[in-house]
Amino acid sequence: MKSFEELGLSVDTLKTIKAKGFEEPSPIQEKTIPVILSGTEDVVGQAQTGTGKTAAFGLPLVELLEEKSKHVQALVLTPTRELAIQVAEEIHSLRGKKHLTTIPIYGGQAIQLQLRSLQKGIDIVVGTPGRILDHLKRKSLNLSSITHLVLDEADEMLNMGFLEDVQKIMNHTSKEKRTMLFSATMPSAIMQIAKKYMNDYVILKITKDKPTSNLTEQIYFEVNEQNKFEALCRIIDIEEDFFGLIFCRTKIDVGRVANRLTERGYQSDALHGDISQSLREKILNRFKKRKINVLVATDVAARGIDVQDISHVINYALPQDPEAYIHRIGRTGRAGKTGHAITFVTPAEYRKLQFIQQKAKTDIRREKLPKVKDIIEMKKQRIHSRLEDIIEKGPKQEYLQLAKDLLNKNESENLLGALLQHSFRGELDEKSYTEIVNTPLDNSGKTRLFVGFGKSSGLTRKKLIDVVKEHCNISTDKIHDIQVRDKFAFISLPFNEAEQILEYFQKNRNQSGLYITKAKKDQGQGNQKSSGRQDRPKRQGRSRGQENSRKRHRPQR
Ligand code: AMP
């Protein structure tokens, strides 16, 4: 396994990767990056979305493209607009200090906006075939000088009937360009495209089929990104003896989840690549001795952990590929014991889960998250059985004497109630759980936040942006769809940034004076101008189509 440093990337890019929290290249990155950087051949890569394939071509693109170019340098074709947005954002986040502009171009977004952005000059266009073809016909897009063409999810583009459009688009591109084709599957139609339209090419594959252990019960829960933490707490709480490993993608996520667990009173710790060897050993020792029962880790940091009797492996984030899935869940269900492998899947990740199931030759069953009532009931039963155990063994003499004294002075029911309250504090309080509602992601997968101040308290768009930038170090281009009303405001941000803001403002509510929370369903999604009553968050019956056509995507500089 190679490190990012060994792949031929520049120092600046290595810094960007570090800042993103990637610890080591994913298998497709390890194979693809050196070939794209130092070779000249075209590339056919077999990889699914979720395997890190965007960075596999995005990082070399950032390295190879020139600044201040006068023409579009790269085109990435994707089958869906969601993927176009996602890929454009990922490439944008990889550009580091390099002045490269990326824009998603897709049907459903106002063409005028796209025309304006294209006129300004764009380096990397990520788009769906239909809309790209529209622009070519209008001559608002010139692909004659591109140096790189990426066909992303090529099999999906074929399935969706885009072959003809893709061929037409290719006719508008320069002959000298390098083409990179990525596809989850390699049916013969894909190989024919490669043969017909690509120059000398190399095929890079990453997946090997391996069956999983059958003593592990594998289930998945459908959870939106913003509900994962609450879901995790419920899963831990419903178990009598939870002793588990939680896998996150990046060290930043690992730190965040572990901190939140500790704040909520769990015995937990974090393992990732930035933790020194001596601290790592200490943490692992505490885990082995069960002084902590929840260990949050990246795949890299979890490598080589040899701990027996792990009851649960939780994929807080989907693993990059089927092999990583098998590797992760192989930590439980060992030595004849039954283990539980739980995977959180967001609605957008379904296809990837199916791919993992198929490749890992495994069956992952869907289940519903435990309800708060059931968890509380379970906790009560546990209290019962623990007390009965002690009674059976006979309580220690010093406690028996104390019990006699207390009973002399108090009603037994009151006394026992007080004792339970003292011992279990908020454990049986339903309010310690938050409701799992699918809070709205807007059309581009962003989280909408509600700010409890508005114009009447002197809040302006600029002030809101400044506060967010100052306290959470979030760049302006991450902040979208700001609405400042009289008594409150809304902003949208990508999930991670939104979580960062929530975390900060929840901790520092008193100092900052700002109240920020997740917007409830339907809040702040509407058109400001149509509102006569601007003081109350409004429920609006706006259809998805209408919403989509309002979505803006500025070129990202
Ligand atoms: P993709 O397969 O391109 O859709 O990537 C899926 C997710 O994995 C994205 O959120 C990436 O930011 C993330 N990712 C890509 N490469 C790595 C890596 N080497 N380590 C950790 N996360 C990564």
Boltz pocket constraint, residues with backbone or C-beta under 6 A from the ligand:
constraints:
  - pocket:
      binder: B
      contacts: [[A, 21], [A, 22], [A, 23], [A, 24], [A, 25], [A, 26], [A, 29], [A, 48], [A, 49], [A, 50], [A, 51], [A, 52], [A, 53], [A, 54], [A, 55], [A, 90], [A, 249], [A, 250]]
      max_distance: 6.0
